[in-house]
Amino acid sequence: MKDFENKVTNFLHEQKPFLFIIDFNKSKKLVYSFEEAAEQNIYFNIKGKGNDNQLNSKTQDKSPINLDPVPISKEIYRKAFDTVKKELNSGNSFLLNLTFPTILNTTAGLNEIYTKASAPYKLLYKDKFVLFSPECYLKIMDDTIFSYPMKGTINSTIPNAKELLLSNKKELYEHNTIVDLIRNDLSMISNKVKVNKFRYIEKIKKGNQELLQTSTEIQGDLPKNWKDNFANLLLKTLPAGSISGAPKKKTIAIIESVEIMPRGFYSGIFGIFDGTQIDSAVSIRYIEQIDGQLHYKSGGGITHLSTLDEEYQELLEKIYVPII
């Protein structure tokens, strides 16, 4: 922890750009200068800022990637889902993000997936994993911190998709719960926390399709000396509420008891300091190589209003590589 903290603090005070990556359990905390990352075959791009120019110059091919997914059976999912619903009904959790790995029978490798994927937040970590996240976690600009939790998704091809999403009681409950959780998290490290924009619609590409997603912007004022203690402040807010649940401690214990594979870096966070400001993402839309086999990790939030079929379908809907 001290090495991570010291390196982050030094980079911030030197105004030296760096990349940070933290896993779901906060057991692995990595930090690299942009040059160090490239030397170790770690490539990233956050809204045009990154070290992946050499990778991107190798291909202009934007043909679709056939993932050929083999998801877990509904019966395996049902067992975990039923346990989660019991915990929810007992009051041990109000919202739990349940995830599973899906085996991919694809000929595409991690490098090809990275170069073809279109997303605001992209990361290729050696030959271990690739991710192309649509979800911002935290931004820091001029001593002000922002968070943008995303909860609630629908395919835009469904008739009246926007109206259905905004009027869905389950999605509203889930979104409200996460907004309250993130507000509380930001209140631990900043002052004057407020919601600027509540439950607005964003569009996310899914191959040749489009998803509608609801997001909220939350803002707080950091102490003037936040650079002296940024690593600790960041870790206090983790794991991200949108991919864990509420209350966090008990919900994470339930997650660890029902999910069939450790999350690792999936649903952790990664981000950059560009010399002026910080931008970071939740590590979702994630493909990991395990013993030579690619696994796509995905899931969704479970509440007392959730149904098995809808949640299983959401897990499947999120298995895609967005290409424009």
C-alpha positions in Angstrom: 0.0 0.0 0.0 2.8 2.5 0.9 4.5 2.0 -2.4 1.3 2.7 -4.3 0.5 5.7 -2.1 3.9 7.2 -2.3 4.2 6.8 -6.1 0.8 8.3 -6.7 1.5 11.2 -4.4 4.9 11.9 -6.1 3.4 11.7 -9.6 0.7 14.2 -8.6 3.0 16.7 -7.1 5.4 16.4 -10.1 2.4 16.8 -12.4 3.6 13.6 -14.2 0.9 11.7 -16.0 0.3 8.2 -14.7 -2.1 5.2 -15.0 -3.6 3.4 -11.9 -5.4 0.1 -11.8 -7.1 -1.4 -8.7 -8.9 -4.8 -8.5 -12.3 -5.4 -7.0 -11.0 -6.5 -3.6 -8.4 -3.7 -3.4 -5.7 -6.4 -3.0 -3.8 -5.3 -6.1 -3.1 -1.6 -6.6 -0.9 -0.8 -9.5 0.5 2.5 -10.8 2.7 3.3 -13.8 3.9 6.3 -15.7 2.6 6.2 -19.3 6.0 5.1 -20.4 6.3 2.3 -17.8 2.9 1.0 -18.8 3.9 0.7 -22.5 7.2 -1.0 -21.6 5.1 -3.7 -19.8 2.6 -4.1 -22.6 -0.1 -2.3 -20.8 -2.1 0.0 -23.2 -4.9 2.3 -22.5 -7.0 5.1 -23.9 -9.3 7.4 -21.9 -11.2 9.7 -24.2 -8.3 10.1 -26.6 -5.6 10.2 -23.9 -3.4 7.1 -23.8 -0.3 5.3 -25.0 -1.9 3.0 -27.7 -0.9 4.9 -30.9 1.4 2.1 -32.0 -1.3 -0.5 -31.4 -4.0 1.5 -33.2 -1.8 2.1 -36.2 -1.5 -1.6 -36.9 -5.1 -2.1 -38.0 -7.9 -0.2 -39.5 -10.1 -3.3 -39.7 -13.5 -2.6 -38.1 -15.2 -5.9 -39.1 -17.4 -7.4 -36.4 -16.0 -9.8 -33.8 -17.8 -13.1 -33.4 -17.5 -13.9 -29.7 -19.5 -17.2 -30.0 -20.4 -17.1 -26.3 -21.2 -20.2 -24.2 -23.0 -18.8 -21.1 -23.6 -20.6 -17.9 -26.9 -22.4 -17.8 -29.9 -20.8 -16.4 -30.0 -23.4 -13.6 -26.6 -22.4 -12.4 -27.7 -18.8 -12.5 -31.0 -19.6 -10.8 -29.2 -21.1 -7.8 -27.2 -17.9 -7.1 -30.2 -15.7 -8.0 -32.4 -17.5 -5.5 -29.8 -17.2 -2.7 -29.5 -13.5 -3.4 -33.2 -13.0 -3.3 -33.3 -14.7 0.1 -30.7 -12.4 1.4 -32.6 -9.4 0.0 -35.8 -10.5 1.6 -34.0 -11.0 4.9 -32.7 -7.4 4.7 -29.0 -8.3 4.5 -28.8 -6.4 1.2 -30.9 -3.9 -0.7 -29.1 -4.2 -4.0 -26.5 -6.8 -5.2 -24.7 -6.8 -8.5 -24.5 -10.5 -9.5 -22.0 -11.5 -12.1 -20.8 -14.6 -14.0 -18.2 -15.5 -16.6 -19.1 -16.6 -20.1 -16.8 -18.7 -22.2 -16.0 -17.3 -25.6 -15.2 -19.6 -28.6 -13.7 -16.8 -30.6 -10.7 -16.6 -32.9 -10.1 -13.0 -31.8 -7.3 -12.3 -29.4 -7.1 -9.6 -26.7 -5.1 -7.2 -28.9 -7.6 -7.4 -31.8 -10.5 -6.9 -29.5 -8.8 -3.8 -28.0 -8.0 -2.2 -31.3 -11.5 -2.8 -32.7 -13.5 -1.9 -29.6 -15.0 1.6 -29.4 -15.4 3.0 -25.9 -14.5 6.0 -23.8 -12.4 4.0 -21.4 -10.2 1.2 -22.8 -7.5 -0.9 -21.2 -5.3 -3.8 -22.4 -3.4 -5.4 -19.6 -0.6 -7.6 -21.1 -2.0 -10.9 -22.2 -4.3 -11.1 -19.2 -7.4 -9.0 -19.9 -9.0 -6.3 -22.0 -11.9 -4.0 -21.2 -13.9 -1.3 -23.0 -15.9 0.4 -20.4 -18.7 3.0 -20.9 -18.9 3.9 -17.2 -17.0 6.8 -15.6 -16.2 6.3 -12.0 -14.6 9.5 -10.7 -13.3 12.7 -12.3 -11.3 15.4 -10.5 -11.1 18.8 -12.0 -9.9 22.0 -10.1 -10.4 20.4 -6.6 -13.9 19.3 -7.6 -14.8 15.6 -7.7 -17.6 14.1 -9.9 -19.1 10.6 -10.1 -21.4 9.2 -12.8 -23.1 6.0 -11.6 -24.9 4.1 -14.4 -27.8 1.9 -13.6 -30.7 0.9 -15.9 -30.3 -0.4 -19.5 -32.6 -1.1 -22.4 -32.2 -1.9 -26.1 -33.2 1.2 -28.1 -34.9 -1.0 -30.7 -37.7 -1.8 -28.3 -40.8 0.3 -29.0 -41.0 3.3 -26.5 -37.6 2.2 -25.1 -36.9 5.5 -23.3 -40.3 5.7 -21.7 -40.2 2.1 -20.6 -36.7 2.5 -19.0 -37.7 5.7 -17.1 -40.9 4.3 -15.9 -39.5 0.9 -14.8 -39.9 0.6 -11.0 -37.1 -1.9 -10.6 -34.7 0.2 -12.5 -35.7 3.4 -10.6 -35.3 1.6 -7.3 -31.8 0.3 -8.3 -30.7 3.7 -9.6 -31.9 5.6 -6.4 -30.1 3.1 -4.2 -26.8 3.5 -6.1 -27.1 7.3 -6.2 -27.6 7.3 -2.4 -24.6 5.0 -2.0 -22.3 7.1 -4.2 -23.4 10.3 -2.4 -22.4 8.7 0.9 -19.1 7.5 -0.5 -18.3 11.0 -1.8 -19.3 12.5 1.5 -16.5 10.5 3.2 -13.9 12.3 1.2 -15.4 15.6 0.0 -17.8 18.4 1.1 -20.9 20.0 -0.3 -21.9 16.8 -2.1 -24.9 17.4 -4.4 -26.7 15.8 -7.4 -26.4 18.0 -10.5 -28.3 15.8 -13.0 -30.5 12.9 -12.0 -31.2 9.9 -14.2 -30.5 11.3 -17.6 -30.3 9.1 -20.7 -27.0 8.2 -22.4 -26.6 6.1 -25.6 -24.1 3.2 -25.8 -23.1 1.4 -28.9 -23.6 -2.4 -29.0 -22.2 -3.5 -32.3 -24.7 -2.2 -34.9 -27.3 -1.7 -32.1 -27.7 0.9 -29.5 -28.4 0.7 -25.7 -30.1 3.4 -23.6 -28.6 3.8 -20.2 -29.6 6.0 -17.2 -26.8 8.0 -15.4 -26.6 10.6 -12.7 -24.0 13.3 -12.1 -22.9 13.8 -8.5 -20.4 16.5 -7.4 -18.4 17.3 -4.3 -15.6 19.7 -3.2 -12.3 18.1 -2.2 -9.9 19.5 0.4 -7.3 21.7 -1.1 -4.5 19.3 -0.1 -6.2 16.2 -1.7 -3.1 15.4 -3.8 -1.3 14.6 -0.5 -3.7 11.8 0.2 -5.4 10.9 -3.0 -4.6 7.2 -2.9 -6.3 6.8 0.5 -9.3 9.0 -0.5 -9.8 6.9 -3.6 -9.6 3.5 -1.7 -12.1 4.7 0.8 -14.7 4.8 -2.0 -14.0 1.3 -3.3 -15.3 -1.0 -4.5 -17.6 1.0 -6.8 -21.2 1.0 -5.6 -22.6 0.4 -9.0 -20.9 -3.0 -9.3 -21.1 -4.2 -5.7 -24.3 -3.0 -4.0 -25.7 -1.7 -0.7 -24.8 -2.0 2.1 -21.3 -2.7 0.8 -19.7 -4.8 3.4 -22.5 -7.4 3.8 -23.3 -7.3 0.1 -19.7 -8.1 -0.8 -19.7 -11.1 1.5 -22.8 -12.4 -0.2 -21.2 -11.8 -3.6 -18.2 -13.9 -2.6 -20.4 -16.7 -1.4 -22.5 -17.0 -4.6 -20.3 -16.1 -7.5 -18.4 -19.0 -9.1 -15.2 -17.2 -10.0 -13.2 -14.5 -8.2 -13.6 -11.1 -9.8 -10.0 -10.1 -9.9 -9.6 -6.9 -11.8 -13.1 -7.2 -13.2 -15.4 -4.6 -11.6 -12.4 -2.8 -10.1 -11.4 0.6 -11.5 -8.7 2.1 -13.6 -7.8 5.7 -14.5 -5.3 8.3 -15.4 -3.9 11.6 -14.2 -3.0 13.5 -17.4 -0.9 16.2 -15.6 -3.9 18.3 -14.8 -6.9 16.2 -14.0 -8.0 12.7 -13.1 -10.5 10.6 -15.0 -11.3 7.0 -14.2 -13.7 4.2 -15.1 -15.4 1.1 -13.6 -13.7 -2.0 -15.1 -16.7 -3.5 -16.9 -17.2 -4.9 -20.4 -14.3 -7.1 -19.5 -12.7 -10.1 -21.2 -10.1 -12.2 -19.3 -7.8 -14.9 -20.6 -7.6 -17.8 -18.1 -5.5 -20.9 -19.0 -5.7 -19.9 -22.7 -9.5 -19.5 -22.7 -11.3 -16.2 -23.0 -14.1 -15.4 -20.5 -16.4 -12.4 -20.7 -17.5 -11.3 -17.3 -20.9 -9.6 -17.0 -23.9 -9.2 -14.8 -26.5 -6.8 -13.3 -28.1 -5.4 -10.2 -30.5 -7.6 -8.3 -33.3 -6.0 -6.2 -36.4 -7.4 -4.5 -38.3 -6.5 -7.8 -35.9 -8.5 -10.0 -37.1 -11.5 -12.0 -34.9 -14.5 -12.9 -35.6 -14.3 -16.7 -35.0 -10.6 -17.0 -31.7 -10.7 -15.0 -30.4 -13.7 -16.9 -31.2 -11.9 -20.1 -29.4 -8.8 -19.0 -26.2 -10.8 -18.3 -26.4 -12.1 -21.9 -27.2 -8.7 -23.4 -24.0 -7.3 -22.0 -21.8 -9.8 -23.8 -20.6 -7.7 -26.8 -17.8 -5.7 -28.3 -18.9 -2.2 -29.4 -17.5 -1.4 -32.8 -18.2 1.7 -34.8 
